[in-house]
Amino acid sequence: MKFKHILICILLLVALFFLSKNSVPKKIPKAIPTLTPIPTPTISKSYIVPTIGKKPVYGIAMIGDSMTAALGPHGGGLSDHMNSLYKENAEDPQRIIIDNYATSSSILAVNTQLTQKVTIDPYTLGPLLSQNYDLILVESFGYNPLSQFGLEEGLRQQSLALEGLMKKLISTFPRAAIVFVATIAPNKQNYAKMTQPNYSAEERAKGAEERISYIKNHIQYATDNNIPLINIYEKSLTENEDGNVMYVNPTDDIHPSFAGVDFIGHEIGNFIHDSKILPK
């Protein structure tokens, strides 16, 4: 009988041991949250023109190829026209200062215009990124196409370069407005006729079409990314959708004539004035 009691006690102790062991709560591992990657926003796609306060003097920088360089190192007729518009109020006249960094180069060389001094005899400008501007005008560089890549890849490279340019300008000049400028259209029948007299009609048309493709890609980029656009290209077309020879220099059949330079200057000046990007 005594042995039976001892056995029962041992069994009870064993049972209590296992019960106490199983009653200890197990640690539940903390759930690690899954992070959903957030895509890096494209700066230019969210571009909003900053509001610029009224000033007595506005600074404008121009970037582009030889089509824009034709306006002169300080804008020439564009400067004259804009200053006439902004001095209309005799009691509160304003002044426009233009620095034209455009050179005969492609969009891939734009960093030179941004980071190095640009000498346009007898003036030396820049570097652009070290200056203080209220407005930056970006022309298409369409007359210096990236032919070495072929058309499709060349246009892609142009878009990538414009994207990089926009990011750099916005981060450096957050309070400045950026406006794209589509220059005058080439004339397909006469393109480079004086400089390349041996070109066939097909070759001249092909050369013009290639440049038109880059100008239109520049226009599309501005449209897609909410960038204000001065579309001189469309306004320079004739009824048959060719470039108006009136605006093309007859000595090379490429660059703007005197009438073309005047036309470009007035279109740019009127757009800036009428859109109130630089307030009066």
PyRosetta script that sets phi, psi and omega in degrees:
from pyrosetta import init, pose_from_sequence

init()
pose = pose_from_sequence("MKFKHILICILLLVALFFLSKNSVPKKIPKAIPTLTPIPTPTISKSYIVPTIGKKPVYGIAMIGDSMTAALGPHGGGLSDHMNSLYKENAEDPQRIIIDNYATSSSILAVNTQLTQKVTIDPYTLGPLLSQNYDLILVESFGYNPLSQFGLEEGLRQQSLALEGLMKKLISTFPRAAIVFVATIAPNKQNYAKMTQPNYSAEERAKGAEERISYIKNHIQYATDNNIPLINIYEKSLTENEDGNVMYVNPTDDIHPSFAGVDFIGHEIGNFIHDSKILPK")
pose.set_psi(1, -42.6)
pose.set_omega(1, 179.3)
pose.set_phi(2, -63.1)
pose.set_psi(2, -41.1)
pose.set_omega(2, 178.4)
pose.set_phi(3, -61.6)
pose.set_psi(3, -37.7)
pose.set_omega(3, -179.9)
pose.set_phi(4, -63.3)
pose.set_psi(4, -40.6)
pose.set_omega(4, 179.4)
pose.set_phi(5, -65.2)
pose.set_psi(5, -41.3)
pose.set_omega(5, -179.6)
pose.set_phi(6, -62.6)
pose.set_psi(6, -43.0)
pose.set_omega(6, 180.0)
pose.set_phi(7, -62.3)
pose.set_psi(7, -40.7)
pose.set_omega(7, 179.4)
pose.set_phi(8, -64.0)
pose.set_psi(8, -41.1)
pose.set_omega(8, -179.5)
pose.set_phi(9, -63.5)
pose.set_psi(9, -41.0)
pose.set_omega(9, 179.7)
pose.set_phi(10, -63.6)
pose.set_psi(10, -42.0)
pose.set_omega(10, 179.1)
pose.set_phi(11, -63.2)
pose.set_psi(11, -39.0)
pose.set_omega(11, 178.7)
pose.set_phi(12, -65.0)
pose.set_psi(12, -41.6)
pose.set_omega(12, 179.5)
pose.set_phi(13, -63.4)
pose.set_psi(13, -41.8)
pose.set_omega(13, 178.4)
pose.set_phi(14, -62.5)
pose.set_psi(14, -42.9)
pose.set_omega(14, -179.9)
pose.set_phi(15, -62.8)
pose.set_psi(15, -43.0)
pose.set_omega(15, 179.1)
pose.set_phi(16, -63.5)
pose.set_psi(16, -35.6)
pose.set_omega(16, -179.7)
pose.set_phi(17, -62.6)
pose.set_psi(17, -48.0)
pose.set_omega(17, -179.5)
pose.set_phi(18, -68.1)
pose.set_psi(18, -36.3)
pose.set_omega(18, 178.2)
pose.set_phi(19, -63.8)
pose.set_psi(19, -44.0)
pose.set_omega(19, -179.6)
pose.set_phi(20, -66.2)
pose.set_psi(20, -34.7)
pose.set_omega(20, 179.7)
pose.set_phi(21, -67.4)
pose.set_psi(21, -41.4)
pose.set_omega(21, -179.0)
pose.set_phi(22, -76.0)
pose.set_psi(22, -15.4)
pose.set_omega(22, -178.0)
pose.set_phi(23, -83.6)
pose.set_psi(23, -12.3)
pose.set_omega(23, 178.8)
pose.set_phi(24, -70.3)
pose.set_psi(24, 122.9)
pose.set_omega(24, -177.2)
pose.set_phi(25, -66.5)
pose.set_psi(25, 137.2)
pose.set_omega(25, 177.4)
pose.set_phi(26, -79.4)
pose.set_psi(26, 145.1)
pose.set_omega(26, 177.3)
pose.set_phi(27, -75.2)
pose.set_psi(27, 127.6)
pose.set_omega(27, 179.0)
pose.set_phi(28, -94.9)
pose.set_psi(28, 120.7)
pose.set_omega(28, -178.8)
pose.set_phi(29, -62.6)
pose.set_psi(29, 139.0)
pose.set_omega(29, 179.9)
pose.set_phi(30, -69.2)
pose.set_psi(30, 138.0)
pose.set_omega(30, 178.8)
pose.set_phi(31, -72.1)
pose.set_psi(31, 130.6)
pose.set_omega(31, 177.9)
pose.set_phi(32, -90.1)
pose.set_psi(32, 118.9)
pose.set_omega(32, -177.2)
pose.set_phi(33, -65.0)
pose.set_psi(33, 141.4)
pose.set_omega(33, 176.9)
pose.set_phi(34, -86.2)
pose.set_psi(34, 121.3)
pose.set_omega(34, -178.5)
pose.set_phi(35, -88.4)
pose.set_psi(35, 124.1)
pose.set_omega(35, 176.5)
pose.set_phi(36, -86.7)
pose.set_psi(36, 118.9)
pose.set_omega(36, -178.8)
pose.set_phi(37, -59.2)
pose.set_psi(37, 134.7)
pose.set_omega(37, 177.4)
pose.set_phi(38, -99.1)
pose.set_psi(38, 122.3)
pose.set_omega(38, -178.8)
pose.set_phi(39, -62.8)
pose.set_psi(39, 139.3)
pose.set_omega(39, 177.5)
pose.set_phi(40, -67.4)
pose.set_psi(40, 123.5)
pose.set_omega(40, -178.4)
pose.set_phi(41, -67.4)
pose.set_psi(41, 145.0)
pose.set_omega(41, 175.6)
pose.set_phi(42, -81.1)
pose.set_psi(42, 123.4)
pose.set_omega(42, -173.4)
pose.set_phi(43, -57.7)
pose.set_psi(43, -47.7)
pose.set_omega(43, -174.4)
pose.set_phi(44, -68.2)
pose.set_psi(44, -27.3)
pose.set_omega(44, -178.8)
pose.set_phi(45, -70.4)
pose.set_psi(45, -20.1)
pose.set_omega(45, 177.7)
pose.set_phi(46, -105.1)
pose.set_psi(46, 18.7)
pose.set_omega(46, -173.9)
pose.set_phi(47, -67.6)
pose.set_psi(47, 128.3)
pose.set_omega(47, 174.1)
pose.set_phi(48, -126.9)
pose.set_psi(48, 129.7)
pose.set_omega(48, -179.5)
pose.set_phi(49, -64.0)
pose.set_psi(49, 122.0)
pose.set_omega(49, -179.7)
pose.set_phi(50, -68.1)
pose.set_psi(50, 151.3)
pose.set_omega(50, 176.0)
pose.set_phi(51, -79.8)
pose.set_psi(51, 122.8)
pose.set_omega(51, -178.1)
pose.set_phi(52, -102.1)
pose.set_psi(52, 128.0)
pose.set_omega(52, 179.5)
pose.set_phi(53, -72.5)
pose.set_psi(53, 155.0)
pose.set_omega(53, -179.7)
pose.set_phi(54, -64.6)
pose.set_psi(54, 135.7)
pose.set_omega(54, -178.3)
pose.set_phi(55, -134.7)
pose.set_psi(55, 155.9)
pose.set_omega(55, 174.9)
pose.set_phi(56, -74.3)
pose.set_psi(56, -26.0)
pose.set_omega(56, -179.8)
pose.set_phi(57, -136.1)
pose.set_psi(57, 130.3)
pose.set_omega(57, 176.4)
pose.set_phi(58, -113.0)
pose.set_psi(58, 140.9)
pose.set_omega(58, 176.2)
pose.set_phi(59, -108.2)
pose.set_psi(59, 132.1)
pose.set_omega(59, -179.8)
pose.set_phi(60, -124.3)
pose.set_psi(60, 134.1)
pose.set_omega(60, 173.4)
pose.set_phi(61, -112.4)
pose.set_psi(61, 144.1)
pose.set_omega(61, 178.3)
pose.set_phi(62, -120.3)
pose.set_psi(62, 136.1)
pose.set_omega(62, 177.8)
pose.set_phi(63, -124.3)
pose.set_psi(63, 137.6)
pose.set_omega(63, 179.2)
pose.set_phi(64, 168.7)
pose.set_psi(64, -167.4)
pose.set_omega(64, 179.3)
pose.set_phi(65, -101.5)
pose.set_psi(65, -159.5)
pose.set_omega(65, -173.9)
pose.set_phi(66, -64.7)
pose.set_psi(66, -20.5)
pose.set_omega(66, 177.3)
pose.set_phi(67, -66.1)
pose.set_psi(67, -33.7)
pose.set_omega(67, 177.1)
pose.set_phi(68, -87.1)
pose.set_psi(68, -32.8)
pose.set_omega(68, 176.8)
pose.set_phi(69, -58.9)
pose.set_psi(69, -27.5)
pose.set_omega(69, -179.2)
pose.set_phi(70, -60.8)
pose.set_psi(70, -17.7)
pose.set_omega(70, -179.5)
pose.set_phi(71, -77.4)
pose.set_psi(71, -13.2)
pose.set_omega(71, 178.6)
pose.set_phi(72, 100.0)
pose.set_psi(72, 157.7)
pose.set_omega(72, -173.8)
pose.set_phi(73, -61.6)
pose.set_psi(73, -24.6)
pose.set_omega(73, 177.4)
pose.set_phi(74, -124.2)
pose.set_psi(74, 25.4)
pose.set_omega(74, 172.0)
pose.set_phi(75, 90.1)
pose.set_psi(75, -15.0)
pose.set_omega(75, 177.2)
pose.set_phi(76, 48.8)
pose.set_psi(76, -118.5)
pose.set_omega(76, -178.7)
pose.set_phi(77, -63.0)
pose.set_psi(77, -31.1)
pose.set_omega(77, 176.1)
pose.set_phi(78, -61.9)
pose.set_psi(78, -44.6)
pose.set_omega(78, 178.2)
pose.set_phi(79, -62.1)
pose.set_psi(79, -44.0)
pose.set_omega(79, 179.7)
pose.set_phi(80, -61.1)
pose.set_psi(80, -45.2)
pose.set_omega(80, -177.5)
pose.set_phi(81, -66.0)
pose.set_psi(81, -44.5)
pose.set_omega(81, -178.6)
pose.set_phi(82, -66.6)
pose.set_psi(82, -40.9)
pose.set_omega(82, 179.2)
pose.set_phi(83, -65.7)
pose.set_psi(83, -32.3)
pose.set_omega(83, 176.3)
pose.set_phi(84, -67.2)
pose.set_psi(84, -36.4)
pose.set_omega(84, 179.1)
pose.set_phi(85, -69.2)
pose.set_psi(85, -39.3)
pose.set_omega(85, -175.2)
pose.set_phi(86, -89.5)
pose.set_psi(86, 0.0)
pose.set_omega(86, 174.8)
pose.set_phi(87, -108.7)
pose.set_psi(87, 13.1)
pose.set_omega(87, -178.2)
pose.set_phi(88, -62.2)
pose.set_psi(88, -34.7)
pose.set_omega(88, 178.5)
pose.set_phi(89, -87.3)
pose.set_psi(89, 101.9)
pose.set_omega(89, -175.8)
pose.set_phi(90, -63.3)
pose.set_psi(90, -26.8)
pose.set_omega(90, -179.5)
pose.set_phi(91, -80.7)
pose.set_psi(91, -18.6)
pose.set_omega(91, -178.5)
pose.set_phi(92, -143.4)
pose.set_psi(92, 61.9)
pose.set_omega(92, -176.9)
pose.set_phi(93, -70.8)
pose.set_psi(93, 146.6)
pose.set_omega(93, 176.7)
pose.set_phi(94, -120.7)
pose.set_psi(94, 159.7)
pose.set_omega(94, -175.8)
pose.set_phi(95, -123.7)
pose.set_psi(95, 142.5)
pose.set_omega(95, 178.3)
pose.set_phi(96, -114.5)
pose.set_psi(96, 128.0)
pose.set_omega(96, 175.9)
pose.set_phi(97, -117.6)
pose.set_psi(97, 126.2)
pose.set_omega(97, -176.7)
pose.set_phi(98, -117.5)
pose.set_psi(98, 131.7)
pose.set_omega(98, 171.1)
pose.set_phi(99, -115.6)
pose.set_psi(99, 119.0)
pose.set_omega(99, -176.4)
pose.set_phi(100, -103.9)
pose.set_psi(100, 105.8)
pose.set_omega(100, -177.9)
pose.set_phi(101, -89.0)
pose.set_psi(101, -0.9)
pose.set_omega(101, -174.5)
pose.set_phi(102, -62.6)
pose.set_psi(102, 137.3)
pose.set_omega(102, 176.8)
pose.set_phi(103, -138.0)
pose.set_psi(103, 171.0)
pose.set_omega(103, 179.1)
pose.set_phi(104, -77.7)
pose.set_psi(104, 86.4)
pose.set_omega(104, -176.3)
pose.set_phi(105, -154.5)
pose.set_psi(105, 166.4)
pose.set_omega(105, 178.2)
pose.set_phi(106, -90.1)
pose.set_psi(106, 171.5)
pose.set_omega(106, 179.5)
pose.set_phi(107, -60.4)
pose.set_psi(107, -25.6)
pose.set_omega(107, -178.6)
pose.set_phi(108, -70.8)
pose.set_psi(108, -15.8)
pose.set_omega(108, 179.1)
pose.set_phi(109, -101.7)
pose.set_psi(109, 14.6)
pose.set_omega(109, -174.5)
pose.set_phi(110, -63.7)
pose.set_psi(110, -27.3)
pose.set_omega(110, -179.9)
pose.set_phi(111, -60.7)
pose.set_psi(111, -28.4)
pose.set_omega(111, 176.7)
pose.set_phi(112, -62.0)
pose.set_psi(112, -41.0)
pose.set_omega(112, 179.4)
pose.set_phi(113, -70.7)
pose.set_psi(113, -22.9)
pose.set_omega(113, -177.6)
pose.set_phi(114, -89.2)
pose.set_psi(114, -40.0)
pose.set_omega(114, -167.3)
pose.set_phi(115, -110.7)
pose.set_psi(115, -10.1)
pose.set_omega(115, -178.4)
pose.set_phi(116, -121.4)
pose.set_psi(116, 158.5)
pose.set_omega(116, 173.9)
pose.set_phi(117, -66.7)
pose.set_psi(117, 139.8)
pose.set_omega(117, 178.5)
pose.set_phi(118, -114.8)
pose.set_psi(118, 121.4)
pose.set_omega(118, 179.9)
pose.set_phi(119, -102.2)
pose.set_psi(119, 119.2)
pose.set_omega(119, 175.1)
pose.set_phi(120, -123.7)
pose.set_psi(120, 97.5)
pose.set_omega(120, -170.0)
pose.set_phi(121, -43.6)
pose.set_psi(121, 126.5)
pose.set_omega(121, 6.3)
pose.set_phi(122, -99.6)
pose.set_psi(122, 18.7)
pose.set_omega(122, -174.3)
pose.set_phi(123, -103.6)
pose.set_psi(123, 148.1)
pose.set_omega(123, 172.3)
pose.set_phi(124, -121.6)
pose.set_psi(124, 125.0)
pose.set_omega(124, -176.3)
pose.set_phi(125, -114.3)
pose.set_psi(125, 152.6)
pose.set_omega(125, 163.9)
pose.set_phi(126, 94.7)
pose.set_psi(126, -162.1)
pose.set_omega(126, -3.8)
pose.set_phi(127, -63.1)
pose.set_psi(127, 147.7)
pose.set_omega(127, -173.0)
pose.set_phi(128, -57.3)
pose.set_psi(128, -43.7)
pose.set_omega(128, -176.0)
pose.set_phi(129, -67.8)
pose.set_psi(129, -14.1)
pose.set_omega(129, 179.6)
pose.set_phi(130, -94.1)
pose.set_psi(130, -1.7)
pose.set_omega(130, -178.0)
pose.set_phi(131, -97.2)
pose.set_psi(131, 178.6)
pose.set_omega(131, 179.7)
pose.set_phi(132, -123.1)
pose.set_psi(132, 107.9)
pose.set_omega(132, -177.2)
pose.set_phi(133, -120.4)
pose.set_psi(133, 151.7)
pose.set_omega(133, 176.6)
pose.set_phi(134, -95.1)
pose.set_psi(134, -23.6)
pose.set_omega(134, -177.0)
pose.set_phi(135, -146.2)
pose.set_psi(135, 135.6)
pose.set_omega(135, 176.6)
pose.set_phi(136, -123.0)
pose.set_psi(136, 122.3)
pose.set_omega(136, 179.4)
pose.set_phi(137, -99.8)
pose.set_psi(137, 124.3)
pose.set_omega(137, -176.9)
pose.set_phi(138, -114.1)
pose.set_psi(138, 109.9)
pose.set_omega(138, 178.2)
pose.set_phi(139, -86.6)
pose.set_psi(139, 166.7)
pose.set_omega(139, -166.2)
pose.set_phi(140, -75.2)
pose.set_psi(140, -19.9)
pose.set_omega(140, -170.0)
pose.set_phi(141, 58.7)
pose.set_psi(141, 21.4)
pose.set_omega(141, -173.6)
pose.set_phi(142, -67.2)
pose.set_psi(142, -23.2)
pose.set_omega(142, -179.2)
pose.set_phi(143, -84.5)
pose.set_psi(143, 0.5)
pose.set_omega(143, 172.0)
pose.set_phi(144, -124.0)
pose.set_psi(144, 69.8)
pose.set_omega(144, -174.7)
pose.set_phi(145, -67.1)
pose.set_psi(145, 158.9)
pose.set_omega(145, 179.8)
pose.set_phi(146, -90.3)
pose.set_psi(146, 63.0)
pose.set_omega(146, -173.0)
pose.set_phi(147, -61.2)
pose.set_psi(147, -25.9)
pose.set_omega(147, -177.4)
pose.set_phi(148, -64.2)
pose.set_psi(148, -18.4)
pose.set_omega(148, -178.9)
pose.set_phi(149, -95.1)
pose.set_psi(149, -10.3)
pose.set_omega(149, -167.6)
pose.set_phi(150, 83.9)
pose.set_psi(150, 160.7)
pose.set_omega(150, -170.9)
pose.set_phi(151, -65.0)
pose.set_psi(151, -50.3)
pose.set_omega(151, -175.3)
pose.set_phi(152, -61.8)
pose.set_psi(152, -49.4)
pose.set_omega(152, -179.3)
pose.set_phi(153, -70.1)
pose.set_psi(153, -34.5)
pose.set_omega(153, 178.3)
pose.set_phi(154, -61.5)
pose.set_psi(154, -42.7)
pose.set_omega(154, 177.9)
pose.set_phi(155, -66.1)
pose.set_psi(155, -35.9)
pose.set_omega(155, 177.2)
pose.set_phi(156, -65.5)
pose.set_psi(156, -41.4)
pose.set_omega(156, 178.3)
pose.set_phi(157, -64.8)
pose.set_psi(157, -37.1)
pose.set_omega(157, 176.5)
pose.set_phi(158, -61.7)
pose.set_psi(158, -45.2)
pose.set_omega(158, 179.8)
pose.set_phi(159, -63.1)
pose.set_psi(159, -41.4)
pose.set_omega(159, 178.0)
pose.set_phi(160, -63.7)
pose.set_psi(160, -40.3)
pose.set_omega(160, 179.1)
pose.set_phi(161, -66.4)
pose.set_psi(161, -39.0)
pose.set_omega(161, 177.2)
pose.set_phi(162, -64.6)
pose.set_psi(162, -38.7)
pose.set_omega(162, 178.0)
pose.set_phi(163, -62.0)
pose.set_psi(163, -47.1)
pose.set_omega(163, 178.2)
pose.set_phi(164, -63.0)
pose.set_psi(164, -39.6)
pose.set_omega(164, 179.0)
pose.set_phi(165, -63.5)
pose.set_psi(165, -45.2)
pose.set_omega(165, 179.7)
pose.set_phi(166, -60.8)
pose.set_psi(166, -45.1)
pose.set_omega(166, 179.6)
pose.set_phi(167, -58.6)
pose.set_psi(167, -44.0)
pose.set_omega(167, -178.0)
pose.set_phi(168, -67.3)
pose.set_psi(168, -42.8)
pose.set_omega(168, -179.0)
pose.set_phi(169, -67.4)
pose.set_psi(169, -42.4)
pose.set_omega(169, -178.5)
pose.set_phi(170, -65.7)
pose.set_psi(170, -41.3)
pose.set_omega(170, -179.1)
pose.set_phi(171, -71.2)
pose.set_psi(171, -31.3)
pose.set_omega(171, -179.4)
pose.set_phi(172, -84.2)
pose.set_psi(172, -36.6)
pose.set_omega(172, -177.5)
pose.set_phi(173, -123.4)
pose.set_psi(173, 66.8)
pose.set_omega(173, -176.2)
pose.set_phi(174, -63.1)
pose.set_psi(174, -21.4)
pose.set_omega(174, -178.0)
pose.set_phi(175, -101.5)
pose.set_psi(175, 2.6)
pose.set_omega(175, 180.0)
pose.set_phi(176, -98.4)
pose.set_psi(176, 149.3)
pose.set_omega(176, 175.6)
pose.set_phi(177, -85.9)
pose.set_psi(177, 144.3)
pose.set_omega(177, 175.9)
pose.set_phi(178, -118.8)
pose.set_psi(178, 127.1)
pose.set_omega(178, -178.0)
pose.set_phi(179, -130.7)
pose.set_psi(179, 134.0)
pose.set_omega(179, 177.1)
pose.set_phi(180, -88.8)
pose.set_psi(180, 147.6)
pose.set_omega(180, 179.4)
pose.set_phi(181, -126.3)
pose.set_psi(181, 120.5)
pose.set_omega(181, 174.1)
pose.set_phi(182, -97.0)
pose.set_psi(182, 116.0)
pose.set_omega(182, -172.7)
pose.set_phi(183, -76.1)
pose.set_psi(183, -178.1)
pose.set_omega(183, -176.4)
pose.set_phi(184, -63.6)
pose.set_psi(184, 153.4)
pose.set_omega(184, -179.5)
pose.set_phi(185, -79.8)
pose.set_psi(185, 145.7)
pose.set_omega(185, 172.4)
pose.set_phi(186, -75.7)
pose.set_psi(186, 156.5)
pose.set_omega(186, 174.7)
pose.set_phi(187, -93.1)
pose.set_psi(187, 119.2)
pose.set_omega(187, -172.6)
pose.set_phi(188, -65.0)
pose.set_psi(188, -35.3)
pose.set_omega(188, -177.7)
pose.set_phi(189, -72.1)
pose.set_psi(189, -34.8)
pose.set_omega(189, -172.6)
pose.set_phi(190, -111.0)
pose.set_psi(190, 3.2)
pose.set_omega(190, -171.3)
pose.set_phi(191, -53.8)
pose.set_psi(191, 124.3)
pose.set_omega(191, 177.4)
pose.set_phi(192, 57.0)
pose.set_psi(192, 26.6)
pose.set_omega(192, -176.2)
pose.set_phi(193, -63.0)
pose.set_psi(193, -38.4)
pose.set_omega(193, -178.2)
pose.set_phi(194, -77.8)
pose.set_psi(194, -34.8)
pose.set_omega(194, -177.9)
pose.set_phi(195, -86.2)
pose.set_psi(195, -25.8)
pose.set_omega(195, 179.2)
pose.set_phi(196, -128.5)
pose.set_psi(196, 70.4)
pose.set_omega(196, -174.3)
pose.set_phi(197, -65.2)
pose.set_psi(197, -19.5)
pose.set_omega(197, -178.7)
pose.set_phi(198, -86.9)
pose.set_psi(198, -4.3)
pose.set_omega(198, 178.2)
pose.set_phi(199, -66.4)
pose.set_psi(199, 140.2)
pose.set_omega(199, 173.6)
pose.set_phi(200, -78.1)
pose.set_psi(200, 168.9)
pose.set_omega(200, 177.9)
pose.set_phi(201, -59.2)
pose.set_psi(201, -37.1)
pose.set_omega(201, 179.2)
pose.set_phi(202, -66.7)
pose.set_psi(202, -40.2)
pose.set_omega(202, 179.9)
pose.set_phi(203, -67.3)
pose.set_psi(203, -38.7)
pose.set_omega(203, 177.7)
pose.set_phi(204, -65.5)
pose.set_psi(204, -43.4)
pose.set_omega(204, 179.2)
pose.set_phi(205, -64.0)
pose.set_psi(205, -40.0)
pose.set_omega(205, 179.6)
pose.set_phi(206, -64.4)
pose.set_psi(206, -42.4)
pose.set_omega(206, 178.0)
pose.set_phi(207, -62.4)
pose.set_psi(207, -41.5)
pose.set_omega(207, 178.3)
pose.set_phi(208, -66.1)
pose.set_psi(208, -43.3)
pose.set_omega(208, -178.6)
pose.set_phi(209, -62.4)
pose.set_psi(209, -38.3)
pose.set_omega(209, 178.7)
pose.set_phi(210, -61.8)
pose.set_psi(210, -43.8)
pose.set_omega(210, 180.0)
pose.set_phi(211, -68.2)
pose.set_psi(211, -36.5)
pose.set_omega(211, 176.1)
pose.set_phi(212, -61.8)
pose.set_psi(212, -38.7)
pose.set_omega(212, 179.7)
pose.set_phi(213, -60.1)
pose.set_psi(213, -41.1)
pose.set_omega(213, 180.0)
pose.set_phi(214, -71.6)
pose.set_psi(214, -37.3)
pose.set_omega(214, 177.1)
pose.set_phi(215, -64.6)
pose.set_psi(215, -43.5)
pose.set_omega(215, -179.5)
pose.set_phi(216, -67.4)
pose.set_psi(216, -34.6)
pose.set_omega(216, 177.3)
pose.set_phi(217, -65.6)
pose.set_psi(217, -38.4)
pose.set_omega(217, 175.6)
pose.set_phi(218, -62.7)
pose.set_psi(218, -43.5)
pose.set_omega(218, 177.4)
pose.set_phi(219, -61.9)
pose.set_psi(219, -45.3)
pose.set_omega(219, -179.2)
pose.set_phi(220, -64.1)
pose.set_psi(220, -38.3)
pose.set_omega(220, 178.3)
pose.set_phi(221, -62.1)
pose.set_psi(221, -43.7)
pose.set_omega(221, 178.5)
pose.set_phi(222, -62.4)
pose.set_psi(222, -44.0)
pose.set_omega(222, -179.9)
pose.set_phi(223, -62.3)
pose.set_psi(223, -45.3)
pose.set_omega(223, -177.6)
pose.set_phi(224, -67.0)
pose.set_psi(224, -26.6)
pose.set_omega(224, -172.3)
pose.set_phi(225, -112.6)
pose.set_psi(225, 17.9)
pose.set_omega(225, 174.5)
pose.set_phi(226, 59.9)
pose.set_psi(226, 34.9)
pose.set_omega(226, 179.0)
pose.set_phi(227, -98.4)
pose.set_psi(227, 128.1)
pose.set_omega(227, 177.8)
pose.set_phi(228, -55.7)
pose.set_psi(228, 140.5)
pose.set_omega(228, -174.8)
pose.set_phi(229, -129.0)
pose.set_psi(229, 129.6)
pose.set_omega(229, 171.0)
pose.set_phi(230, -99.4)
pose.set_psi(230, 100.8)
pose.set_omega(230, -170.9)
pose.set_phi(231, -92.5)
pose.set_psi(231, 77.2)
pose.set_omega(231, 177.5)
pose.set_phi(232, -71.2)
pose.set_psi(232, -29.6)
pose.set_omega(232, -179.5)
pose.set_phi(233, -53.2)
pose.set_psi(233, -54.0)
pose.set_omega(233, -177.4)
pose.set_phi(234, -63.3)
pose.set_psi(234, -37.0)
pose.set_omega(234, -178.3)
pose.set_phi(235, -73.9)
pose.set_psi(235, -14.3)
pose.set_omega(235, -179.4)
pose.set_phi(236, -94.8)
pose.set_psi(236, 0.9)
pose.set_omega(236, -179.9)
pose.set_phi(237, -82.1)
pose.set_psi(237, 147.7)
pose.set_omega(237, 174.7)
pose.set_phi(238, -87.6)
pose.set_psi(238, -178.5)
pose.set_omega(238, -179.8)
pose.set_phi(239, -63.2)
pose.set_psi(239, -28.1)
pose.set_omega(239, 179.4)
pose.set_phi(240, -93.2)
pose.set_psi(240, 19.2)
pose.set_omega(240, 174.5)
pose.set_phi(241, 63.9)
pose.set_psi(241, 32.6)
pose.set_omega(241, 175.2)
pose.set_phi(242, -117.4)
pose.set_psi(242, 160.5)
pose.set_omega(242, 179.8)
pose.set_phi(243, -66.8)
pose.set_psi(243, 138.0)
pose.set_omega(243, -178.6)
pose.set_phi(244, -73.9)
pose.set_psi(244, 119.5)
pose.set_omega(244, -176.9)
pose.set_phi(245, -63.9)
pose.set_psi(245, -19.1)
pose.set_omega(245, 177.7)
pose.set_phi(246, -58.2)
pose.set_psi(246, -32.4)
pose.set_omega(246, -175.1)
pose.set_phi(247, -93.9)
pose.set_psi(247, 1.9)
pose.set_omega(247, -175.6)
pose.set_phi(248, -109.5)
pose.set_psi(248, 134.7)
pose.set_omega(248, -179.2)
pose.set_phi(249, -65.9)
pose.set_psi(249, 119.7)
pose.set_omega(249, -177.4)
pose.set_phi(250, -71.2)
pose.set_psi(250, -10.4)
pose.set_omega(250, 179.8)
pose.set_phi(251, -81.6)
pose.set_psi(251, -17.2)
pose.set_omega(251, 176.0)
pose.set_phi(252, -138.6)
pose.set_psi(252, -11.3)
pose.set_omega(252, -179.2)
pose.set_phi(253, 57.9)
pose.set_psi(253, 31.4)
pose.set_omega(253, 178.6)
pose.set_phi(254, -131.5)
pose.set_psi(254, -62.0)
pose.set_omega(254, -171.7)
pose.set_phi(255, -81.2)
pose.set_psi(255, 168.8)
pose.set_omega(255, -178.9)
pose.set_phi(256, -66.6)
pose.set_psi(256, 141.2)
pose.set_omega(256, 171.8)
pose.set_phi(257, -76.6)
pose.set_psi(257, 179.8)
pose.set_omega(257, 175.1)
pose.set_phi(258, -59.2)
pose.set_psi(258, -41.1)
pose.set_omega(258, 177.6)
pose.set_phi(259, -65.4)
pose.set_psi(259, -36.3)
pose.set_omega(259, 178.9)
pose.set_phi(260, -66.6)
pose.set_psi(260, -42.6)
pose.set_omega(260, 177.6)
pose.set_phi(261, -62.1)
pose.set_psi(261, -43.6)
pose.set_omega(261, 178.7)
pose.set_phi(262, -63.7)
pose.set_psi(262, -41.4)
pose.set_omega(262, 179.5)
pose.set_phi(263, -63.0)
pose.set_psi(263, -46.9)
pose.set_omega(263, 178.8)
pose.set_phi(264, -60.6)
pose.set_psi(264, -46.2)
pose.set_omega(264, -178.9)
pose.set_phi(265, -60.7)
pose.set_psi(265, -42.4)
pose.set_omega(265, -179.7)
pose.set_phi(266, -69.8)
pose.set_psi(266, -38.7)
pose.set_omega(266, 179.1)
pose.set_phi(267, -64.2)
pose.set_psi(267, -43.8)
pose.set_omega(267, 178.8)
pose.set_phi(268, -65.2)
pose.set_psi(268, -49.4)
pose.set_omega(268, -177.9)
pose.set_phi(269, -61.2)
pose.set_psi(269, -43.9)
pose.set_omega(269, -179.1)
pose.set_phi(270, -65.4)
pose.set_psi(270, -39.3)
pose.set_omega(270, 179.9)
pose.set_phi(271, -62.6)
pose.set_psi(271, -48.4)
pose.set_omega(271, -178.4)
pose.set_phi(272, -62.8)
pose.set_psi(272, -43.8)
pose.set_omega(272, -179.5)
pose.set_phi(273, -66.6)
pose.set_psi(273, -49.7)
pose.set_omega(273, -174.6)
pose.set_phi(274, -70.6)
pose.set_psi(274, -32.2)
pose.set_omega(274, 179.7)
pose.set_phi(275, -81.7)
pose.set_psi(275, -8.0)
pose.set_omega(275, 177.6)
pose.set_phi(276, 61.7)
pose.set_psi(276, 28.1)
pose.set_omega(276, 175.1)
pose.set_phi(277, -61.2)
pose.set_psi(277, -40.1)
pose.set_omega(277, 172.2)
pose.set_phi(278, -110.0)
pose.set_psi(278, 102.9)
pose.set_omega(278, -171.7)
pose.set_phi(279, -70.2)
pose.set_psi(279, 150.3)
pose.set_omega(279, 176.3)
pose.set_phi(280, -98.1)
pose.dump_pdb("model.pdb")
